[in-house]
Amino acid sequence: VYSATSAKQAIKALEGLSPEQLPQLILADYHLNEHLFGTDAIQAIRQHLSLDIAAIVITADRTAAMKHEVREAGYGLIHKPLRPAVLRKMINKYIIRHNSK
């Protein structure tokens, strides 16, 4: 598990890792600091690594625009408050879905 507070920090933490050390899944909050979005962070990490890593967005935002953006990007979506059983189910679903591509 790697933890970061920004895409830039995540990319720095992942640099130099072997392929088997790279994450299989990105969990990102939708609203980040400095008016940035988790969807942008996911995209930046994926582009930097040239990998289509599975991703789930976690948010309290329930707007139609946010839901549409996350759905169009192909990311999973979990609303806050986060329940552990829902998180486990989504992690399994998105890792299995991505590994079967």
Backbone hydrogen bonds in HBPLUS format (Angstrom, degrees):
<---DONOR---> <-ACCEPTOR-->    atom                        ^
c    i                          cat <-CA-CA->   ^        H-A-AA   ^      H-
h    n   atom  resd res      DA  || num        DHA   H-A  angle D-A-AA Bond
n    s   type  num  typ     dist DA aas  dist angle  dist       angle   num
A0010-ALA N   A0006-SER O   2.96 MM   4  6.20 155.3  2.03 146.6 153.9     1
A0011-ILE N   A0007-ALA O   2.84 MM   4  6.04 165.3  1.86 157.7 160.9     2
A0012-LYS N   A0008-LYS O   3.06 MM   4  6.26 160.0  2.10 146.2 151.6     3
A0013-ALA N   A0009-GLN O   3.01 MM   4  6.22 153.7  2.08 144.3 151.2     4
A0014-LEU N   A0010-ALA O   3.02 MM   4  6.25 138.8  2.19 145.9 157.0     5
A0014-LEU N   A0011-ILE O   3.19 MM   3  5.16 128.8  2.47  94.3 107.5     6
A0015-GLU N   A0011-ILE O   3.08 MM   4  6.18 125.8  2.38 144.9 157.6     7
A0017-LEU N   A0014-LEU O   3.27 MM   3  5.79 159.9  2.32 134.7 133.6     8
A0021-GLN N   A0018-SER O   2.87 MM   3  5.29 151.5  1.96 115.7 125.0     9
A0022-LEU N   A0019-PRO O   3.35 MM   3  5.42 152.8  2.43 101.4 108.9    10
A0026-ILE N   A0054-ALA O   2.81 MM  28  6.25 146.4  1.92 141.0 151.8    11
A0056-ILE N   A0026-ILE O   2.84 MM  30  6.29 156.0  1.90 165.3 172.8    12
A0028-ALA N   A0056-ILE O   2.97 MM  28  6.40 162.2  2.01 161.0 166.3    13
A0058-ILE N   A0028-ALA O   2.83 MM  30  6.01 156.9  1.88 141.4 147.1    14
A0030-TYR N   A0058-ILE O   2.98 MM  28  5.98 143.2  2.11 150.5 150.4    15
A0038-GLY N   A0030-TYR O   2.74 MM   8  4.36 152.4  1.81 117.9 126.3    16
A0032-LEU N   A0036-LEU O   2.89 MM   4  5.08 163.5  1.91 146.9 145.1    17
A0036-LEU N   A0033-ASN O   3.19 MM   3  5.91 150.4  2.29 118.6 125.3    18
A0040-ASP N   A0037-PHE O   3.04 MM   3  5.36 127.2  2.33 104.0 116.7    19
A0041-ALA N   A0037-PHE O   3.13 MM   4  6.55 153.4  2.21 146.4 154.3    20
A0042-ILE N   A0038-GLY O   2.87 MM   4  6.11 161.5  1.90 152.9 157.0    21
A0043-GLN N   A0039-THR O   3.15 MM   4  6.29 163.6  2.17 140.4 144.8    22
A0044-ALA N   A0040-ASP O   2.92 MM   4  6.14 157.8  1.97 148.8 155.0    23
A0045-ILE N   A0041-ALA O   2.97 MM   4  6.18 162.5  2.00 154.2 158.1    24
A0046-ARG N   A0042-ILE O   2.91 MM   4  6.11 169.8  1.92 157.3 160.4    25
A0047-GLN N   A0043-GLN O   2.89 MM   4  6.02 162.5  1.92 150.3 155.3    26
A0048-HIS N   A0044-ALA O   2.93 MM   4  6.06 163.4  1.96 147.1 152.0    27
A0049-LEU N   A0045-ILE O   3.02 MM   4  6.18 160.6  2.06 152.5 157.3    28
A0050-SER N   A0046-ARG O   2.80 MM   4  5.64 118.0  2.19 137.4 153.8    29
A0051-LEU N   A0046-ARG O   3.10 MM   5  5.15 150.1  2.19 140.5 146.6    30
A0050-SER N   A0047-GLN O   3.18 MM   3  4.86 139.8  2.35  91.9 103.6    31
A0076-GLY N   A0055-ALA O   2.87 MM  21  6.24 166.9  1.89 148.3 148.5    32
A0057-VAL N   A0076-GLY O   2.86 MM  19  6.01 170.7  1.87 139.4 138.4    33
A0078-ILE N   A0057-VAL O   2.90 MM  21  6.29 157.0  1.95 163.5 168.4    34
A0059-THR N   A0078-ILE O   2.99 MM  19  6.51 155.4  2.05 157.7 165.6    35
A0080-LYS N   A0059-THR O   2.71 MM  21  5.55 146.2  1.83 128.6 134.0    36
A0067-LYS N   A0063-THR O   3.13 MM   4  6.40 169.0  2.15 152.3 155.2    37
A0068-HIS N   A0064-ALA O   2.89 MM   4  6.03 158.6  1.93 149.9 156.0    38
A0069-GLU N   A0065-ALA O   2.96 MM   4  6.16 161.5  2.00 147.6 152.6    39
A0070-VAL N   A0066-MET O   2.99 MM   4  6.21 168.2  2.00 159.7 161.7    40
A0071-ARG N   A0067-LYS O   2.93 MM   4  6.02 163.5  1.96 148.5 153.8    41
A0072-GLU N   A0068-HIS O   2.84 MM   4  5.95 166.7  1.86 154.9 158.7    42
A0073-ALA N   A0069-GLU O   3.10 MM   4  6.24 145.4  2.23 141.4 150.1    43
A0075-TYR N   A0070-VAL O   3.17 MM   5  5.54 155.0  2.24 162.3 157.8    44
A0074-GLY N   A0071-ARG O   3.00 MM   3  5.13 145.7  2.12 101.8 112.5    45
A0086-VAL N   A0083-ARG O   3.04 MM   3  5.42 121.7  2.39 110.0 124.0    46
A0087-LEU N   A0083-ARG O   3.05 MM   4  6.36 161.3  2.09 157.5 163.5    47
A0088-ARG N   A0084-PRO O   2.93 MM   4  6.16 166.3  1.94 153.8 156.9    48
A0089-LYS N   A0085-ALA O   3.06 MM   4  6.21 162.9  2.09 144.3 149.0    49
A0090-MET N   A0086-VAL O   2.93 MM   4  6.15 163.8  1.96 153.7 157.8    50
A0091-ILE N   A0087-LEU O   2.86 MM   4  6.03 163.6  1.89 156.9 161.6    51
A0092-ASN N   A0088-ARG O   3.04 MM   4  6.21 172.0  2.04 153.5 155.5    52
A0093-LYS N   A0089-LYS O   2.95 MM   4  6.12 160.6  1.99 146.9 153.0    53
A0094-TYR N   A0090-MET O   2.89 MM   4  6.03 171.8  1.90 158.4 159.3    54
A0095-ILE N   A0091-ILE O   2.98 MM   4  6.01 158.0  2.03 153.2 159.3    55
A0096-ILE N   A0092-ASN O   3.02 MM   4  5.96 164.4  2.05 146.8 151.8    56
A0097-ARG N   A0093-LYS O   2.94 MM   4  6.02 160.5  1.98 144.5 150.7    57
A0098-HIS N   A0094-TYR O   3.03 MM   4  5.98 160.2  2.07 136.1 141.5    58
A0099-ASN N   A0095-ILE O   2.91 MM   4  6.00 157.7  1.96 148.8 155.3    59
A0100-SER N   A0096-ILE O   3.09 MM   4  6.18 129.1  2.36 141.7 153.4    60
A0101-LYS N   A0098-HIS O   3.23 MM   3  5.43 162.7  2.26 106.2 111.4    61
